[in-house]
Amino acid sequence: MAAVDRFFLLYREISRSCNFYIEALAIVGAWYTVRKCVSLAFDTYSMLRLHLIPKLGGEIDLVKRYGKWAVVTGSTDGIGKAYAEELAKRGINIILISRNKEKLEAVSRSISETYKVETDFIVADFSKGREPYPGIKEALKDREIGILVNNVGLFYPYPDYFTNLSEDMLWDMININIASANMMMHIVLPGMVERKKGAIVNVSSASCCQPTPMLTIYGASKLNCADVPQAIYTLVLGSKIGYAHAQATTVTKVVAKSSHYFT
Ligand SMILES: NC(=O)c1ccc[n+]([C@@H]2O[C@H](COP(=O)([O-])OP(=O)(O)OC[C@H]3O[C@@H](n4cnc5c(N)ncnc54)[C@H](OP(=O)(O)O)[C@@H]3O)[C@@H](O)[C@H]2O)c1
């Protein structure tokens, strides 16, 4: 028998016994494809719900929906300042919180002149453990805070191994990235619950989505930002959860639209 015929016979025998494996692999492939399609459909729906559907319905009146005042932490620069300006543009009065009084005065004045809203500021350093919170609580006590933007955050000077981080860096990360968001929510949430409306935006990061070996504590601190509002919502409002959303991209928002929750 020619070598070609022998090979052909052998091939037929092997492929007959392989049918089972091929079918099993086809099922795995189909399952994987269905999962990917479902996840793509959910992501597309999420994207449309976040970025397109609100635009079709016209602009929401944030003052009516959440209240007159917003507090933004870390608001004299970067993303926090942009949040403060965007909210002021929508008619919300702004309370800025950062360390530097001169910068706070300048940003506060610029926002009130540009957007014709009331502004105020609190000088506070979130790296100082429990120290800033009694002052912040006192300053906010008579204000109807409708929106809290927990933006302040410390990033590594450069990615590094956990063991190379100094103790000071660890405490700063814990105090600025984790404690501040939790303490600020603890201060404003009772008022929101009482008024049955409010929104909390925790500025997180894409590095919260998976363990980040060279950004260990930063990634973990941003995961806290993303998880806690959902857990709080569950705890405070029990079965009345209507809506919770966490989106992780370069800059991540966790929006607790309390007006939905409290109905
Ligand atoms: N930038 C990005 O690409 C990026 C990506 C993902 C996530 N994020 C997150 O987005 C948030 C904002 O980032 P950013 O890059 O916009 O920050 P940024 O430009 O560095 O601004 C920091 C702001 O926080 C204030 N601040 C800093 N340390 C403070 C402290 N100890 N106590 C009180 N205020 C303090 C600063 O003002 P003073 O110096 O006057 O206090 C400033 O207003 C952070 O939570 C960050 O983790 C950023």
The ligand as a MOL file (V3000), in Angstrom:
LIG
                    3D

  0  0  0     0  0            999 V3000
M  V30 BEGIN CTAB
M  V30 COUNTS 48 52 0 0 0
M  V30 BEGIN ATOM
M  V30 1 N -5.6090 62.3660 36.1070 0
M  V30 2 C -5.8850 61.1520 35.6740 0
M  V30 3 O -5.5400 60.7350 34.5630 0
M  V30 4 C -6.6940 60.2340 36.5310 0
M  V30 5 C -6.9920 58.9510 36.0760 0
M  V30 6 C -7.7660 58.1160 36.8630 0
M  V30 7 C -8.2490 58.5620 38.0770 0
M  V30 8 N -7.9180 59.7930 38.5180 0 CHG=1
M  V30 9 C -8.4470 60.2360 39.8150 0
M  V30 10 O -9.0750 61.4860 39.6310 0
M  V30 11 C -8.9430 62.2760 40.8060 0
M  V30 12 C -8.3890 63.6530 40.4570 0
M  V30 13 O -7.1710 63.4990 39.8120 0
M  V30 14 P -6.4360 64.7580 39.1490 0
M  V30 15 O -5.3310 64.1910 38.3250 0
M  V30 16 O -7.4530 65.6420 38.5110 0 CHG=-1
M  V30 17 O -5.8250 65.4730 40.4590 0
M  V30 18 P -4.9200 66.7950 40.5130 0
M  V30 19 O -4.9280 67.5030 39.2060 0
M  V30 20 O -3.6150 66.3830 41.0850 0
M  V30 21 O -5.7330 67.6970 41.5330 0
M  V30 22 C -5.6500 67.4400 42.8690 0
M  V30 23 C -6.5870 68.3710 43.6370 0
M  V30 24 O -6.6890 67.8640 44.9330 0
M  V30 25 C -6.2000 68.8310 45.8700 0
M  V30 26 N -5.4790 68.0840 46.8840 0
M  V30 27 C -4.3680 67.3430 46.7130 0
M  V30 28 N -3.9930 66.7950 47.8690 0
M  V30 29 C -4.9050 67.1810 48.7960 0
M  V30 30 C -5.0550 66.9470 50.1850 0
M  V30 31 N -4.1810 66.2120 50.8650 0
M  V30 32 N -6.1180 67.5020 50.8240 0
M  V30 33 C -6.9930 68.2860 50.1630 0
M  V30 34 N -6.9090 68.5310 48.8410 0
M  V30 35 C -5.8600 68.0050 48.1650 0
M  V30 36 C -5.3400 69.7870 45.0680 0
M  V30 37 O -5.3350 71.1000 45.5780 0
M  V30 38 P -4.2600 71.6190 46.6630 0
M  V30 39 O -2.9250 71.1820 46.1760 0
M  V30 40 O -4.4480 73.0980 46.7240 0
M  V30 41 O -4.6500 70.9640 47.9400 0
M  V30 42 C -6.0830 69.7770 43.7320 0
M  V30 43 O -7.1650 70.6710 43.7830 0
M  V30 44 C -8.0600 61.4730 41.7550 0
M  V30 45 O -8.8990 60.8140 42.6870 0
M  V30 46 C -7.3610 60.4690 40.8610 0
M  V30 47 O -7.0420 59.2930 41.5530 0
M  V30 48 C -7.1470 60.6410 37.7710 0
M  V30 END ATOM
M  V30 BEGIN BOND
M  V30 1 1 1 2
M  V30 2 2 2 3
M  V30 3 1 2 4
M  V30 4 1 4 5
M  V30 5 2 4 48
M  V30 6 2 5 6
M  V30 7 1 6 7
M  V30 8 2 7 8
M  V30 9 1 8 9
M  V30 10 1 8 48
M  V30 11 1 9 10
M  V30 12 1 9 46
M  V30 13 1 10 11
M  V30 14 1 11 12
M  V30 15 1 11 44
M  V30 16 1 12 13
M  V30 17 1 13 14
M  V30 18 2 14 15
M  V30 19 1 14 16
M  V30 20 1 14 17
M  V30 21 1 17 18
M  V30 22 2 18 19
M  V30 23 1 18 20
M  V30 24 1 18 21
M  V30 25 1 21 22
M  V30 26 1 22 23
M  V30 27 1 23 24
M  V30 28 1 23 42
M  V30 29 1 24 25
M  V30 30 1 25 26
M  V30 31 1 25 36
M  V30 32 1 26 27
M  V30 33 1 26 35
M  V30 34 2 27 28
M  V30 35 1 28 29
M  V30 36 1 29 30
M  V30 37 2 29 35
M  V30 38 1 30 31
M  V30 39 2 30 32
M  V30 40 1 32 33
M  V30 41 2 33 34
M  V30 42 1 34 35
M  V30 43 1 36 37
M  V30 44 1 36 42
M  V30 45 1 37 38
M  V30 46 2 38 39
M  V30 47 1 38 40
M  V30 48 1 38 41
M  V30 49 1 42 43
M  V30 50 1 44 45
M  V30 51 1 44 46
M  V30 52 1 46 47
M  V30 END BOND
M  V30 END CTAB
M  END
